[in-house]
């Protein structure tokens, strides 16, 4: 649980830094940025991202029942907003995978909670997902 708490704190810190450095983007801007990243991904990267996103959403769901995690993320309202954002990301990702003739969730493997597919630097994980 302490490892999960560390991950949640890093995610919270990353969001706080982003919010402090710029005005909060509109929901449409977030989707556009995410979709832009997805468009530049290989199919293997999209499969990694699907697994990453599913784990991210599971963690957010879990935080709703864990007061300390909920507090770290900014409260229930913030977590519900993150879940809604994640659901829209999942839909965009599903659409792109299907447009490429792929099915979401066809591949599974380890991911780094702190790195999207386009940020992944760990050589072993890159090799596992076919990104090397």
Buried (B, 14 or more C-beta within 10 A) or exposed (E): EEEBEEBBEEBBEEBEEEEEEEEEEEEEEBBEEBBEBBEEBBBBBBBBBBBBBBBBBEBBEBBBEBEEBBEBBBEEEBBEEBBEBBEBBBEBBBEBBEEEEBEBEEBEEEBBBEBBBBEBEBEEBBEBBBBE
